[in-house]
Amino acid sequence: MVEACSIKQSVLGFGVRPIVTFPEMQINQASQKAIQEHHLQLTRASLIIQQRQTIEFIPITRIHYEWKGKEYSYFTCGVDNRVHAPDYPAKCCTIL
């Protein structure tokens, strides 16, 4: 089972600080880079009134199956189980 996790930062009148405690270092680095770029673009001639960063986990599951001797796969995304099946073999059917 996948647990949903959310990190949100919102600050009025000041810029948010970069996220540094996320378990994936790439997310921490992307947060820092985005804040730096945003700061450079906007603070020269503008005042930041409100800033927000949000990180959310979205569960994605890949399902492998075999149909008529050929292997396929599809994905379910999110907690509402939306389906992404670009190579679904039957073109006139619906996956429920």
N, CA, C and O atoms as a CHARMM CRD file, in Angstrom:
* protein
*
  384
    1    1 MET  N      0.83900  -1.18000   0.00000 PROA 1      0.00000
    2    1 MET  CA     0.00000   0.00000   0.00000 PROA 1      0.00000
    3    1 MET  C      0.88500   1.24300   0.00000 PROA 1      0.00000
    4    1 MET  O      1.88300   1.29600   0.71800 PROA 1      0.00000
    5    2 VAL  N      0.52900   2.22500  -0.78800 PROA 2      0.00000
    6    2 VAL  CA     1.29700   3.45400  -0.89200 PROA 2      0.00000
    7    2 VAL  C      0.62800   4.51800  -0.04500 PROA 2      0.00000
    8    2 VAL  O     -0.58100   4.73000  -0.13800 PROA 2      0.00000
    9    3 GLU  N      1.41100   5.17900   0.77200 PROA 3      0.00000
   10    3 GLU  CA     0.88100   6.25800   1.58900 PROA 3      0.00000
   11    3 GLU  C      1.02600   7.56800   0.84400 PROA 3      0.00000
   12    3 GLU  O      2.06200   7.83100   0.23400 PROA 3      0.00000
   13    4 ALA  N      0.00300   8.37900   0.89200 PROA 4      0.00000
   14    4 ALA  CA     0.08600   9.70600   0.29300 PROA 4      0.00000
   15    4 ALA  C      0.88700  10.59800   1.22800 PROA 4      0.00000
   16    4 ALA  O      0.71100  10.54700   2.44500 PROA 4      0.00000
   17    5 CYS  N      1.74900  11.40200   0.67000 PROA 5      0.00000
   18    5 CYS  CA     2.56600  12.30900   1.46500 PROA 5      0.00000
   19    5 CYS  C      2.52300  13.66400   0.78400 PROA 5      0.00000
   20    5 CYS  O      2.52700  13.74200  -0.44500 PROA 5      0.00000
   21    6 SER  N      2.48400  14.69300   1.54100 PROA 6      0.00000
   22    6 SER  CA     2.41000  16.01800   0.97200 PROA 6      0.00000
   23    6 SER  C      3.28100  16.95800   1.79300 PROA 6      0.00000
   24    6 SER  O      3.25000  16.93800   3.02300 PROA 6      0.00000
   25    7 ILE  N      4.04700  17.76800   1.10600 PROA 7      0.00000
   26    7 ILE  CA     4.82600  18.81600   1.74700 PROA 7      0.00000
   27    7 ILE  C      4.39200  20.11500   1.10300 PROA 7      0.00000
   28    7 ILE  O      4.46200  20.26400  -0.11700 PROA 7      0.00000
   29    8 LYS  N      3.94600  21.05200   1.91300 PROA 8      0.00000
   30    8 LYS  CA     3.49500  22.33200   1.38400 PROA 8      0.00000
   31    8 LYS  C      4.17800  23.44600   2.15400 PROA 8      0.00000
   32    8 LYS  O      4.34800  23.36900   3.37100 PROA 8      0.00000
   33    9 GLN  N      4.56100  24.46700   1.43500 PROA 9      0.00000
   34    9 GLN  CA     5.09900  25.66600   2.05200 PROA 9      0.00000
   35    9 GLN  C      4.37100  26.85100   1.43800 PROA 9      0.00000
   36    9 GLN  O      4.17700  26.90500   0.22400 PROA 9      0.00000
   37   10 SER  N      3.98000  27.77200   2.25100 PROA 10     0.00000
   38   10 SER  CA     3.34500  28.97600   1.75600 PROA 10     0.00000
   39   10 SER  C      3.74900  30.12600   2.66300 PROA 10     0.00000
   40   10 SER  O      3.65700  30.01700   3.88500 PROA 10     0.00000
   41   11 VAL  N      4.19200  31.21900   2.07400 PROA 11     0.00000
   42   11 VAL  CA     4.67200  32.34500   2.85700 PROA 11     0.00000
   43   11 VAL  C      4.12600  33.62300   2.25500 PROA 11     0.00000
   44   11 VAL  O      4.17600  33.80800   1.03900 PROA 11     0.00000
   45   12 LEU  N      3.60600  34.50200   3.08700 PROA 12     0.00000
   46   12 LEU  CA     3.14500  35.80000   2.62600 PROA 12     0.00000
   47   12 LEU  C      4.25000  36.83200   2.84400 PROA 12     0.00000
   48   12 LEU  O      4.81300  36.92200   3.93500 PROA 12     0.00000
   49   13 GLY  N      4.55700  37.60500   1.81100 PROA 13     0.00000
   50   13 GLY  CA     5.50000  38.70300   1.93200 PROA 13     0.00000
   51   13 GLY  C      6.96200  38.32700   1.80300 PROA 13     0.00000
   52   13 GLY  O      7.79700  39.21000   1.60500 PROA 13     0.00000
   53   14 PHE  N      7.29800  37.08100   1.90400 PROA 14     0.00000
   54   14 PHE  CA     8.67100  36.62900   1.78800 PROA 14     0.00000
   55   14 PHE  C      8.69600  35.37400   0.91800 PROA 14     0.00000
   56   14 PHE  O      7.69100  34.67200   0.80600 PROA 14     0.00000
   57   15 GLY  N      9.82700  35.10100   0.31400 PROA 15     0.00000
   58   15 GLY  CA     9.94300  33.88400  -0.48200 PROA 15     0.00000
   59   15 GLY  C     10.03900  32.65800   0.40900 PROA 15     0.00000
   60   15 GLY  O     10.52000  32.73600   1.53900 PROA 15     0.00000
   61   16 VAL  N      9.58300  31.54400  -0.09900 PROA 16     0.00000
   62   16 VAL  CA     9.70400  30.29600   0.65600 PROA 16     0.00000
   63   16 VAL  C     11.14700  29.82000   0.61400 PROA 16     0.00000
   64   16 VAL  O     11.90500  30.17700  -0.28800 PROA 16     0.00000
   65   17 ARG  N     11.51300  29.02100   1.58600 PROA 17     0.00000
   66   17 ARG  CA    12.84800  28.42000   1.59700 PROA 17     0.00000
   67   17 ARG  C     12.81200  27.12300   0.80100 PROA 17     0.00000
   68   17 ARG  O     11.75600  26.50400   0.67800 PROA 17     0.00000
   69   18 PRO  N     13.93700  26.71000   0.26600 PROA 18     0.00000
   70   18 PRO  CA    13.95500  25.44800  -0.47500 PROA 18     0.00000
   71   18 PRO  C     13.66100  24.26700   0.43600 PROA 18     0.00000
   72   18 PRO  O     13.98800  24.28400   1.62200 PROA 18     0.00000
   73   19 ILE  N     13.04300  23.25100  -0.13100 PROA 19     0.00000
   74   19 ILE  CA    12.80400  22.01800   0.60000 PROA 19     0.00000
   75   19 ILE  C     14.13100  21.27300   0.67400 PROA 19     0.00000
   76   19 ILE  O     14.77900  21.05200  -0.34900 PROA 19     0.00000
   77   20 VAL  N     14.53600  20.88600   1.87300 PROA 20     0.00000
   78   20 VAL  CA    15.83300  20.21900   2.04700 PROA 20     0.00000
   79   20 VAL  C     15.72100  18.87900   2.76500 PROA 20     0.00000
   80   20 VAL  O     16.71800  18.17200   2.91100 PROA 20     0.00000
   81   21 THR  N     14.52700  18.52400   3.21100 PROA 21     0.00000
   82   21 THR  CA    14.37400  17.29700   4.00100 PROA 21     0.00000
   83   21 THR  C     13.63800  16.18400   3.26500 PROA 21     0.00000
   84   21 THR  O     13.32100  15.15700   3.86600 PROA 21     0.00000
   85   22 PHE  N     13.36000  16.36600   1.98000 PROA 22     0.00000
   86   22 PHE  CA    12.66600  15.33100   1.22500 PROA 22     0.00000
   87   22 PHE  C     13.60700  14.15100   1.02200 PROA 22     0.00000
   88   22 PHE  O     14.79800  14.36900   0.80300 PROA 22     0.00000
   89   23 PRO  N     13.13000  12.91400   1.08400 PROA 23     0.00000
   90   23 PRO  CA    14.01200  11.73800   0.98700 PROA 23     0.00000
   91   23 PRO  C     14.76700  11.62400  -0.34600 PROA 23     0.00000
   92   23 PRO  O     15.84400  11.02900  -0.38400 PROA 23     0.00000
   93   24 GLU  N     14.23300  12.17400  -1.42300 PROA 24     0.00000
   94   24 GLU  CA    14.90000  12.12800  -2.72800 PROA 24     0.00000
   95   24 GLU  C     15.70600  13.41000  -2.93500 PROA 24     0.00000
   96   24 GLU  O     15.13300  14.49900  -2.99000 PROA 24     0.00000
   97   25 MET  N     17.01700  13.29100  -3.04800 PROA 25     0.00000
   98   25 MET  CA    17.88500  14.45400  -3.19000 PROA 25     0.00000
   99   25 MET  C     17.54500  15.26000  -4.44400 PROA 25     0.00000
  100   25 MET  O     17.68200  16.48300  -4.43900 PROA 25     0.00000
  101   26 GLN  N     17.10700  14.60400  -5.51100 PROA 26     0.00000
  102   26 GLN  CA    16.75600  15.32200  -6.74900 PROA 26     0.00000
  103   26 GLN  C     15.61600  16.30700  -6.51300 PROA 26     0.00000
  104   26 GLN  O     15.59000  17.37600  -7.12200 PROA 26     0.00000
  105   27 ILE  N     14.68400  15.96600  -5.64500 PROA 27     0.00000
  106   27 ILE  CA    13.57100  16.86800  -5.32600 PROA 27     0.00000
  107   27 ILE  C     14.09500  18.07800  -4.56500 PROA 27     0.00000
  108   27 ILE  O     13.69800  19.20900  -4.84900 PROA 27     0.00000
  109   28 ASN  N     14.97500  17.85200  -3.60900 PROA 28     0.00000
  110   28 ASN  CA    15.56600  18.96400  -2.85300 PROA 28     0.00000
  111   28 ASN  C     16.32000  19.90300  -3.79000 PROA 28     0.00000
  112   28 ASN  O     16.20300  21.12200  -3.67300 PROA 28     0.00000
  113   29 GLN  N     17.09100  19.34300  -4.71700 PROA 29     0.00000
  114   29 GLN  CA    17.85700  20.15100  -5.66900 PROA 29     0.00000
  115   29 GLN  C     16.93700  20.92100  -6.61000 PROA 29     0.00000
  116   29 GLN  O     17.18700  22.09100  -6.90000 PROA 29     0.00000
  117   30 ALA  N     15.87000  20.27100  -7.09000 PROA 30     0.00000
  118   30 ALA  CA    14.92000  20.93600  -7.98100 PROA 30     0.00000
  119   30 ALA  C     14.21700  22.08600  -7.25800 PROA 30     0.00000
  120   30 ALA  O     13.96400  23.13300  -7.85300 PROA 30     0.00000
  121   31 SER  N     13.90200  21.88900  -5.97900 PROA 31     0.00000
  122   31 SER  CA    13.27900  22.93400  -5.17900 PROA 31     0.00000
  123   31 SER  C     14.20000  24.15000  -5.06800 PROA 31     0.00000
  124   31 SER  O     13.77300  25.28800  -5.25900 PROA 31     0.00000
  125   32 GLN  N     15.46000  23.88700  -4.75700 PROA 32     0.00000
  126   32 GLN  CA    16.42400  24.97600  -4.62500 PROA 32     0.00000
  127   32 GLN  C     16.60500  25.71400  -5.95200 PROA 32     0.00000
  128   32 GLN  O     16.63300  26.94400  -5.97900 PROA 32     0.00000
  129   33 LYS  N     16.72700  24.97500  -7.03700 PROA 33     0.00000
  130   33 LYS  CA    16.91700  25.58600  -8.36000 PROA 33     0.00000
  131   33 LYS  C     15.70300  26.42900  -8.76400 PROA 33     0.00000
  132   33 LYS  O     15.85800  27.53600  -9.27900 PROA 33     0.00000
  133   34 ALA  N     14.50300  25.90600  -8.53000 PROA 34     0.00000
  134   34 ALA  CA    13.28600  26.63800  -8.89200 PROA 34     0.00000
  135   34 ALA  C     13.16700  27.94200  -8.11200 PROA 34     0.00000
  136   34 ALA  O     12.79700  28.97500  -8.67100 PROA 34     0.00000
  137   35 ILE  N     13.48200  27.89300  -6.82000 PROA 35     0.00000
  138   35 ILE  CA    13.39500  29.10900  -6.00200 PROA 35     0.00000
  139   35 ILE  C     14.43300  30.12900  -6.45400 PROA 35     0.00000
  140   35 ILE  O     14.13000  31.31900  -6.54200 PROA 35     0.00000
  141   36 GLN  N     15.65300  29.68200  -6.74100 PROA 36     0.00000
  142   36 GLN  CA    16.69200  30.60400  -7.21100 PROA 36     0.00000
  143   36 GLN  C     16.29400  31.26200  -8.52700 PROA 36     0.00000
  144   36 GLN  O     16.43500  32.47400  -8.68600 PROA 36     0.00000
  145   37 GLU  N     15.79400  30.45900  -9.47700 PROA 37     0.00000
  146   37 GLU  CA    15.39200  31.01400 -10.77700 PROA 37     0.00000
  147   37 GLU  C     14.22200  31.98300 -10.62600 PROA 37     0.00000
  148   37 GLU  O     14.19900  33.03700 -11.26100 PROA 37     0.00000
  149   38 HSD  N     13.26400  31.62900  -9.79600 PROA 38     0.00000
  150   38 HSD  CA    12.11500  32.49400  -9.56500 PROA 38     0.00000
  151   38 HSD  C     12.55800  33.80500  -8.92500 PROA 38     0.00000
  152   38 HSD  O     12.08400  34.87800  -9.30100 PROA 38     0.00000
  153   39 HSD  N     13.45700  33.71600  -7.96900 PROA 39     0.00000
  154   39 HSD  CA    13.97100  34.90100  -7.29200 PROA 39     0.00000
  155   39 HSD  C     14.69800  35.81700  -8.27900 PROA 39     0.00000
  156   39 HSD  O     14.48400  37.02900  -8.27600 PROA 39     0.00000
  157   40 LEU  N     15.55700  35.23800  -9.12400 PROA 40     0.00000
  158   40 LEU  CA    16.30500  36.03700 -10.09800 PROA 40     0.00000
  159   40 LEU  C     15.38800  36.70700 -11.11200 PROA 40     0.00000
  160   40 LEU  O     15.63400  37.84600 -11.51100 PROA 40     0.00000
  161   41 GLN  N     14.34700  36.02300 -11.52800 PROA 41     0.00000
  162   41 GLN  CA    13.44200  36.56000 -12.54500 PROA 41     0.00000
  163   41 GLN  C     12.54800  37.66800 -11.99800 PROA 41     0.00000
  164   41 GLN  O     12.25800  38.63100 -12.70700 PROA 41     0.00000
  165   42 LEU  N     12.10900  37.54600 -10.75300 PROA 42     0.00000
  166   42 LEU  CA    11.05700  38.42800 -10.27100 PROA 42     0.00000
  167   42 LEU  C     11.49700  39.50500  -9.29600 PROA 42     0.00000
  168   42 LEU  O     10.83000  40.53600  -9.21200 PROA 42     0.00000
  169   43 THR  N     12.56000  39.32900  -8.56800 PROA 43     0.00000
  170   43 THR  CA    12.86600  40.29600  -7.50900 PROA 43     0.00000
  171   43 THR  C     13.57400  41.55100  -8.00600 PROA 43     0.00000
  172   43 THR  O     13.72100  42.50600  -7.24400 PROA 43     0.00000
  173   44 ARG  N     14.00700  41.57600  -9.24100 PROA 44     0.00000
  174   44 ARG  CA    14.66500  42.79300  -9.76000 PROA 44     0.00000
  175   44 ARG  C     13.69400  43.96600  -9.83100 PROA 44     0.00000
  176   44 ARG  O     14.04000  45.09100  -9.47200 PROA 44     0.00000
  177   45 ALA  N     12.48900  43.69800 -10.29200 PROA 45     0.00000
  178   45 ALA  CA    11.53600  44.79000 -10.46900 PROA 45     0.00000
  179   45 ALA  C     10.18300  44.48800  -9.82700 PROA 45     0.00000
  180   45 ALA  O      9.21500  45.21700 -10.04200 PROA 45     0.00000
  181   46 SER  N     10.11800  43.42700  -9.04800 PROA 46     0.00000
  182   46 SER  CA     8.82800  43.01900  -8.48000 PROA 46     0.00000
  183   46 SER  C      8.97200  42.68600  -7.00300 PROA 46     0.00000
  184   46 SER  O     10.07100  42.45500  -6.49900 PROA 46     0.00000
  185   47 LEU  N      7.84800  42.66900  -6.33900 PROA 47     0.00000
  186   47 LEU  CA     7.79000  42.27100  -4.93600 PROA 47     0.00000
  187   47 LEU  C      7.01200  40.96100  -4.86000 PROA 47     0.00000
  188   47 LEU  O      5.90300  40.86800  -5.38600 PROA 47     0.00000
  189   48 ILE  N      7.57300  39.97200  -4.22400 PROA 48     0.00000
  190   48 ILE  CA     6.87600  38.70200  -4.05100 PROA 48     0.00000
  191   48 ILE  C      5.86100  38.87200  -2.92700 PROA 48     0.00000
  192   48 ILE  O      6.23000  39.16600  -1.79100 PROA 48     0.00000
  193   49 ILE  N      4.59700  38.68800  -3.24100 PROA 49     0.00000
  194   49 ILE  CA     3.54200  38.81400  -2.24800 PROA 49     0.00000
  195   49 ILE  C      3.25900  37.46900  -1.60100 PROA 49     0.00000
  196   49 ILE  O      3.09200  37.38700  -0.38400 PROA 49     0.00000
  197   50 GLN  N      3.20400  36.42300  -2.39700 PROA 50     0.00000
  198   50 GLN  CA     2.96700  35.08800  -1.85600 PROA 50     0.00000
  199   50 GLN  C      3.66500  34.08000  -2.75000 PROA 50     0.00000
  200   50 GLN  O      3.70300  34.22700  -3.97100 PROA 50     0.00000
  201   51 GLN  N      4.21300  33.05800  -2.12100 PROA 51     0.00000
  202   51 GLN  CA     4.90800  31.99200  -2.83700 PROA 51     0.00000
  203   51 GLN  C      4.50100  30.66900  -2.22200 PROA 51     0.00000
  204   51 GLN  O      4.26200  30.59200  -1.01700 PROA 51     0.00000
  205   52 ARG  N      4.41800  29.62400  -3.03500 PROA 52     0.00000
  206   52 ARG  CA     4.02400  28.31100  -2.52300 PROA 52     0.00000
  207   52 ARG  C      4.76100  27.21600  -3.29400 PROA 52     0.00000
  208   52 ARG  O      4.94800  27.30200  -4.50700 PROA 52     0.00000
  209   53 GLN  N      5.16600  26.19600  -2.56200 PROA 53     0.00000
  210   53 GLN  CA     5.72600  24.96900  -3.14200 PROA 53     0.00000
  211   53 GLN  C      4.89000  23.81500  -2.62800 PROA 53     0.00000
  212   53 GLN  O      4.50200  23.79300  -1.46000 PROA 53     0.00000
  213   54 THR  N      4.61400  22.85900  -3.49600 PROA 54     0.00000
  214   54 THR  CA     3.86200  21.67700  -3.08200 PROA 54     0.00000
  215   54 THR  C      4.49900  20.44600  -3.71100 PROA 54     0.00000
  216   54 THR  O      4.79400  20.43000  -4.90600 PROA 54     0.00000
  217   55 ILE  N      4.70600  19.43200  -2.91000 PROA 55     0.00000
  218   55 ILE  CA     5.19100  18.13400  -3.38700 PROA 55     0.00000
  219   55 ILE  C      4.17300  17.10600  -2.93600 PROA 55     0.00000
  220   55 ILE  O      3.81100  17.05900  -1.76000 PROA 55     0.00000
  221   56 GLU  N      3.71100  16.28500  -3.86100 PROA 56     0.00000
  222   56 GLU  CA     2.75600  15.24700  -3.50800 PROA 56     0.00000
  223   56 GLU  C      3.17300  13.93300  -4.14500 PROA 56     0.00000
  224   56 GLU  O      3.64000  13.91000  -5.28400 PROA 56     0.00000
  225   57 PHE  N      3.00700  12.85200  -3.42100 PROA 57     0.00000
  226   57 PHE  CA     3.21100  11.51900  -3.97800 PROA 57     0.00000
  227   57 PHE  C      1.93200  11.11300  -4.69500 PROA 57     0.00000
  228   57 PHE  O      0.83800  11.25500  -4.14900 PROA 57     0.00000
  229   58 ILE  N      2.06700  10.61400  -5.90100 PROA 58     0.00000
  230   58 ILE  CA     0.94200  10.06500  -6.63700 PROA 58     0.00000
  231   58 ILE  C      1.28900   8.61600  -6.94500 PROA 58     0.00000
  232   58 ILE  O      2.22700   8.35400  -7.69800 PROA 58     0.00000
  233   59 PRO  N      0.54500   7.66800  -6.37200 PROA 59     0.00000
  234   59 PRO  CA     0.87200   6.26800  -6.62000 PROA 59     0.00000
  235   59 PRO  C      0.64200   5.89000  -8.08600 PROA 59     0.00000
  236   59 PRO  O     -0.39900   6.20500  -8.66400 PROA 59     0.00000
  237   60 ILE  N      1.62000   5.21700  -8.67000 PROA 60     0.00000
  238   60 ILE  CA     1.52500   4.71400 -10.03900 PROA 60     0.00000
  239   60 ILE  C      1.88000   3.23300  -9.99400 PROA 60     0.00000
  240   60 ILE  O      2.91400   2.84900  -9.44700 PROA 60     0.00000
  241   61 THR  N      1.01800   2.41000 -10.57000 PROA 61     0.00000
  242   61 THR  CA     1.23300   0.96900 -10.58900 PROA 61     0.00000
  243   61 THR  C      1.26000   0.49700 -12.03600 PROA 61     0.00000
  244   61 THR  O      0.39100   0.85400 -12.83200 PROA 61     0.00000
  245   62 ARG  N      2.26600  -0.30900 -12.37100 PROA 62     0.00000
  246   62 ARG  CA     2.34300  -0.89400 -13.70600 PROA 62     0.00000
  247   62 ARG  C      1.86900  -2.34700 -13.61500 PROA 62     0.00000
  248   62 ARG  O      2.35100  -3.11700 -12.78500 PROA 62     0.00000
  249   63 ILE  N      0.93800  -2.70100 -14.46300 PROA 63     0.00000
  250   63 ILE  CA     0.36900  -4.04100 -14.47200 PROA 63     0.00000
  251   63 ILE  C      0.79400  -4.73200 -15.76900 PROA 63     0.00000
  252   63 ILE  O      0.60400  -4.19500 -16.86000 PROA 63     0.00000
  253   64 HSD  N      1.36900  -5.92100 -15.63700 PROA 64     0.00000
  254   64 HSD  CA     1.75600  -6.73400 -16.79100 PROA 64     0.00000
  255   64 HSD  C      0.73100  -7.84200 -16.95200 PROA 64     0.00000
  256   64 HSD  O      0.29500  -8.44000 -15.96900 PROA 64     0.00000
  257   65 TYR  N      0.34500  -8.11700 -18.19300 PROA 65     0.00000
  258   65 TYR  CA    -0.59600  -9.19800 -18.44200 PROA 65     0.00000
  259   65 TYR  C     -0.32400  -9.80800 -19.81600 PROA 65     0.00000
  260   65 TYR  O      0.40100  -9.24700 -20.63800 PROA 65     0.00000
  261   66 GLU  N     -0.91800 -10.95500 -20.03100 PROA 66     0.00000
  262   66 GLU  CA    -0.77700 -11.64200 -21.30600 PROA 66     0.00000
  263   66 GLU  C     -2.17000 -11.87500 -21.87100 PROA 66     0.00000
  264   66 GLU  O     -3.08500 -12.28900 -21.15800 PROA 66     0.00000
  265   67 TRP  N     -2.31500 -11.60300 -23.16100 PROA 67     0.00000
  266   67 TRP  CA    -3.59500 -11.80200 -23.82000 PROA 67     0.00000
  267   67 TRP  C     -3.34500 -12.36600 -25.20800 PROA 67     0.00000
  268   67 TRP  O     -2.60100 -11.78300 -25.99700 PROA 67     0.00000
  269   68 LYS  N     -3.95900 -13.48700 -25.50100 PROA 68     0.00000
  270   68 LYS  CA    -3.79800 -14.18000 -26.78000 PROA 68     0.00000
  271   68 LYS  C     -2.32300 -14.41700 -27.10800 PROA 68     0.00000
  272   68 LYS  O     -1.89400 -14.24700 -28.24900 PROA 68     0.00000
  273   69 GLY  N     -1.55500 -14.81300 -26.08900 PROA 69     0.00000
  274   69 GLY  CA    -0.15700 -15.17200 -26.28200 PROA 69     0.00000
  275   69 GLY  C      0.80400 -14.00100 -26.39700 PROA 69     0.00000
  276   69 GLY  O      1.99600 -14.21400 -26.62000 PROA 69     0.00000
  277   70 LYS  N      0.32500 -12.77300 -26.25400 PROA 70     0.00000
  278   70 LYS  CA     1.18800 -11.59700 -26.34800 PROA 70     0.00000
  279   70 LYS  C      1.17300 -10.84900 -25.01600 PROA 70     0.00000
  280   70 LYS  O      0.13000 -10.73400 -24.37300 PROA 70     0.00000
  281   71 GLU  N      2.34200 -10.34000 -24.60800 PROA 71     0.00000
  282   71 GLU  CA     2.44400  -9.62000 -23.33300 PROA 71     0.00000
  283   71 GLU  C      2.15000  -8.13400 -23.52300 PROA 71     0.00000
  284   71 GLU  O      2.55900  -7.52000 -24.50900 PROA 71     0.00000
  285   72 TYR  N      1.43500  -7.57800 -22.55700 PROA 72     0.00000
  286   72 TYR  CA     1.06800  -6.16100 -22.55200 PROA 72     0.00000
  287   72 TYR  C      1.28400  -5.61100 -21.15300 PROA 72     0.00000
  288   72 TYR  O      1.55100  -6.35700 -20.21000 PROA 72     0.00000
  289   73 SER  N      1.16500  -4.30600 -21.03400 PROA 73     0.00000
  290   73 SER  CA     1.16800  -3.67200 -19.71300 PROA 73     0.00000
  291   73 SER  C      0.33400  -2.40800 -19.78100 PROA 73     0.00000
  292   73 SER  O      0.13200  -1.83600 -20.85200 PROA 73     0.00000
  293   74 TYR  N     -0.15100  -1.98000 -18.61900 PROA 74     0.00000
  294   74 TYR  CA    -0.84200  -0.70700 -18.50500 PROA 74     0.00000
  295   74 TYR  C     -0.54000  -0.13400 -17.12300 PROA 74     0.00000
  296   74 TYR  O      0.04300  -0.81200 -16.27700 PROA 74     0.00000
  297   75 PHE  N     -0.93500   1.10800 -16.90000 PROA 75     0.00000
  298   75 PHE  CA    -0.65700   1.80000 -15.65000 PROA 75     0.00000
  299   75 PHE  C     -1.95800   2.24700 -15.00300 PROA 75     0.00000
  300   75 PHE  O     -2.90300   2.63300 -15.69300 PROA 75     0.00000
  301   76 THR  N     -2.00400   2.19300 -13.67500 PROA 76     0.00000
  302   76 THR  CA    -3.04900   2.87800 -12.92700 PROA 76     0.00000
  303   76 THR  C     -2.37300   4.02200 -12.18400 PROA 76     0.00000
  304   76 THR  O     -1.27100   3.86900 -11.65700 PROA 76     0.00000
  305   77 CYS  N     -3.03900   5.15900 -12.15000 PROA 77     0.00000
  306   77 CYS  CA    -2.44500   6.36500 -11.56500 PROA 77     0.00000
  307   77 CYS  C     -3.36800   6.96400 -10.52200 PROA 77     0.00000
  308   77 CYS  O     -4.58000   7.04700 -10.72000 PROA 77     0.00000
  309   78 GLY  N     -2.78400   7.38100  -9.41100 PROA 78     0.00000
  310   78 GLY  CA    -3.51800   8.06100  -8.36300 PROA 78     0.00000
  311   78 GLY  C     -4.36800   7.12100  -7.53600 PROA 78     0.00000
  312   78 GLY  O     -4.40000   5.91300  -7.77100 PROA 78     0.00000
  313   79 VAL  N     -5.05300   7.69500  -6.56800 PROA 79     0.00000
  314   79 VAL  CA    -5.90700   6.89800  -5.69200 PROA 79     0.00000
  315   79 VAL  C     -7.26300   6.61800  -6.32900 PROA 79     0.00000
  316   79 VAL  O     -8.01600   5.77800  -5.83500 PROA 79     0.00000
  317   80 ASP  N     -7.58400   7.31100  -7.41900 PROA 80     0.00000
  318   80 ASP  CA    -8.84200   7.04700  -8.11600 PROA 80     0.00000
  319   80 ASP  C     -8.65600   6.02900  -9.24000 PROA 80     0.00000
  320   80 ASP  O     -9.58600   5.76800 -10.00300 PROA 80     0.00000
  321   81 ASN  N     -7.43300   5.44200  -9.34500 PROA 81     0.00000
  322   81 ASN  CA    -7.12500   4.35900 -10.28900 PROA 81     0.00000
  323   81 ASN  C     -7.44700   4.68500 -11.73800 PROA 81     0.00000
  324   81 ASN  O     -8.04700   3.87000 -12.43800 PROA 81     0.00000
  325   82 ARG  N     -7.05700   5.85700 -12.19000 PROA 82     0.00000
  326   82 ARG  CA    -7.17600   6.17600 -13.61400 PROA 82     0.00000
  327   82 ARG  C     -6.24700   5.24400 -14.37700 PROA 82     0.00000
  328   82 ARG  O     -5.16400   4.91000 -13.89700 PROA 82     0.00000
  329   83 VAL  N     -6.66600   4.83000 -15.55000 PROA 83     0.00000
  330   83 VAL  CA    -5.91600   3.84700 -16.32400 PROA 83     0.00000
  331   83 VAL  C     -5.29400   4.51200 -17.54400 PROA 83     0.00000
  332   83 VAL  O     -5.94000   5.28600 -18.25200 PROA 83     0.00000
  333   84 HSD  N     -4.02500   4.19200 -17.77200 PROA 84     0.00000
  334   84 HSD  CA    -3.31700   4.61400 -18.98400 PROA 84     0.00000
  335   84 HSD  C     -2.89000   3.32800 -19.68500 PROA 84     0.00000
  336   84 HSD  O     -2.00300   2.62000 -19.20800 PROA 84     0.00000
  337   85 ALA  N     -3.52800   3.02700 -20.82200 PROA 85     0.00000
  338   85 ALA  CA    -3.26300   1.77700 -21.53400 PROA 85     0.00000
  339   85 ALA  C     -3.13100   2.05800 -23.03500 PROA 85     0.00000
  340   85 ALA  O     -4.03200   1.73600 -23.81000 PROA 85     0.00000
  341   86 PRO  N     -2.00300   2.66300 -23.44500 PROA 86     0.00000
  342   86 PRO  CA    -1.87100   3.04700 -24.85500 PROA 86     0.00000
  343   86 PRO  C     -1.81900   1.86500 -25.81700 PROA 86     0.00000
  344   86 PRO  O     -2.16800   2.01800 -26.98700 PROA 86     0.00000
  345   87 ASP  N     -1.39300   0.69000 -25.35500 PROA 87     0.00000
  346   87 ASP  CA    -1.30900  -0.45700 -26.26500 PROA 87     0.00000
  347   87 ASP  C     -2.34900  -1.52400 -25.92000 PROA 87     0.00000
  348   87 ASP  O     -2.11800  -2.70800 -26.16400 PROA 87     0.00000
  349   88 TYR  N     -3.48000  -1.12400 -25.36000 PROA 88     0.00000
  350   88 TYR  CA    -4.53700  -2.07000 -25.00900 PROA 88     0.00000
  351   88 TYR  C     -5.00900  -2.75100 -26.29200 PROA 88     0.00000
  352   88 TYR  O     -5.34900  -2.06600 -27.25700 PROA 88     0.00000
  353   89 PRO  N     -5.03800  -4.07500 -26.32400 PROA 89     0.00000
  354   89 PRO  CA    -5.25900  -4.78700 -27.58400 PROA 89     0.00000
  355   89 PRO  C     -6.65500  -4.63800 -28.18300 PROA 89     0.00000
  356   89 PRO  O     -6.78000  -4.65600 -29.40800 PROA 89     0.00000
  357   90 ALA  N     -7.70300  -4.49400 -27.38400 PROA 90     0.00000
  358   90 ALA  CA    -9.04500  -4.36300 -27.91100 PROA 90     0.00000
  359   90 ALA  C     -9.38600  -2.87600 -28.02800 PROA 90     0.00000
  360   90 ALA  O     -9.39200  -2.16400 -27.02400 PROA 90     0.00000
  361   91 LYS  N     -9.66300  -2.41300 -29.21600 PROA 91     0.00000
  362   91 LYS  CA    -9.87700  -0.97900 -29.42500 PROA 91     0.00000
  363   91 LYS  C    -11.30800  -0.51200 -29.13500 PROA 91     0.00000
  364   91 LYS  O    -11.55300   0.68800 -29.01400 PROA 91     0.00000
  365   92 CYS  N    -12.25000  -1.45100 -29.02400 PROA 92     0.00000
  366   92 CYS  CA   -13.63200  -1.04900 -28.82100 PROA 92     0.00000
  367   92 CYS  C    -14.17000  -1.43000 -27.44600 PROA 92     0.00000
  368   92 CYS  O    -15.38400  -1.44000 -27.24300 PROA 92     0.00000
  369   93 CYS  N    -13.30600  -1.73600 -26.52100 PROA 93     0.00000
  370   93 CYS  CA   -13.72200  -2.14400 -25.18100 PROA 93     0.00000
  371   93 CYS  C    -13.33200  -1.08700 -24.16100 PROA 93     0.00000
  372   93 CYS  O    -12.48400  -0.23500 -24.42600 PROA 93     0.00000
  373   94 THR  N    -13.95400  -1.15000 -23.00200 PROA 94     0.00000
  374   94 THR  CA   -13.66800  -0.23000 -21.91100 PROA 94     0.00000
  375   94 THR  C    -13.10800  -1.02200 -20.73600 PROA 94     0.00000
  376   94 THR  O    -13.61700  -2.09400 -20.41000 PROA 94     0.00000
  377   95 ILE  N    -12.06900  -0.50400 -20.10200 PROA 95     0.00000
  378   95 ILE  CA   -11.52800  -1.11400 -18.89100 PROA 95     0.00000
  379   95 ILE  C    -12.27400  -0.53200 -17.71600 PROA 95     0.00000
  380   95 ILE  O    -12.31800   0.68800 -17.55600 PROA 95     0.00000
  381   96 LEU  N    -12.85500  -1.36600 -16.90000 PROA 96     0.00000
  382   96 LEU  CA   -13.61100  -0.87900 -15.73300 PROA 96     0.00000
  383   96 LEU  C    -12.80700  -1.08400 -14.48200 PROA 96     0.00000
  384   96 LEU  O    -13.26300  -0.74100 -13.39200 PROA 96     0.00000
